[in-house]
Amino acid sequence: MIDSTLYKLFQVSAISIVVSMGVAVVIKLLVMLTARLERATSAPAMSDVPEGKICPVNFGIPEEDIAALSAAIFVAMGPHKILHIAEARSGWANEGRAAQHSSHSTHSHSAPVRTRH
């Protein structure tokens, strides 16, 4: 009874290993094939990239990705109108961050550290 259980365990393990290695080889071949296809197709020149009126099309971002992100934002936010997306450049925010970081220091840099002898 134990022999048949061990044999079955070995058989299932061997099949799992073979299937896993086969899947890994297929994935590796697909990655190599897509890398060759990407190298074969040249990127368009910057002058060939179209620009939209409201939202400029960025070079190198596939249209499918832009469409998927736009759909996800619409689902998450609802029918709101996004007017502008950009990095915040508030000077007061940077000053506040710097003040907070400096307030966490262990000792003041302006006053000398006194030690007892």
N, C-alpha and C positions, 0 to 999 in steps of 0.2 A: 504494500500500500504506500509506504513512504517512497519507495523507488519510483512508482508511477507519478507521485506528486512532484518529486524532484525533476523527473524527466519532463513533465508538463511545464514546470516553472522554467526550466532551461529552454524549452522549445518556444515558449511565449517571449522570453527575454531575447532570444536569438532573432525571432521575427521582428521584434520591436527595434532592435539595433539595425537590422538590414533595412527596414522601412525608413528609419531616421536618416541613415547614411544616404539612401536613395533620394530622399527629399532634399538633403543638404547639397548633394551634387546637382540636382535640378536647379536649386536656387542659385548656386554658384554659376552655372552655365547661363542662366537668365541675366544675372548681373553682368557677366562678361559680354553677353550679346548686346544688352542695352548700352553699355559703355562704348562699344564699338560703333553702334548706331549714332550715339550722341557725338562722337568724334567725327563721324562721316558727314553729318550735317553741320554746316558752318553757321555760326551765329550771324544774324543780320547786322549790318552796319548801323551805327547810332543814328545816322540821317534817315534810315529806312523805318525807324520805329515811330509809329503814329502817336500823336498826342490828342487826348480828348479835351473838350472845352472846360468841363467842370473838374474832372479828375484826370491828371496826366497818366499815361500808361508807362510804367517803369520798365526799363530794359531788363530782360532776363526773367521776368515773372510770367509764367504761362497764364493765358486767359482763363483756363479752367480753374486755376487756383484763385484768381481774383473773383470769379463767379461764385466759387464755393465759399470763400470768406464773406463775400457780400450777402449771400443767402444765410449764412450762419449768424451774421450780425443782425439781419432783418428779423430772423426768428427769435433771437435773444432780446432785441430791443423793441420789436414791433414796428409799426409804420412811422417811425420818427425820421426826420430829415437830417442827415449828417452833412454839415456845411463845410467842416474843415478838420483834418486830422494831421496833427503835427506834434513834435516834441515841445514840452513846456519850456520856456526860456525866461522864467521870472527871476530877476536878480535878487529880489527879497527872499525867494525860496532857497537859493543857494547860500545866501548870507545866514539864513536861519539854520540850515543844515550845518554850516561851518560852526556856528555858535553852539549848537547842540553837541557836536562832536568834541569841541574843545572843552565843554563843561564836564565831560566825562573823564577828563585826564586825572591821574592819581595825585599829581602835585602841580602847583602853579609854576609856570615857566618864568614869571616876572620876579618872584621873590626867591631869594637864595634858600637852599635847604640847610637847616641848622641841625647839627649833630652834637651830641654831648660827649665830652672826652673824659 
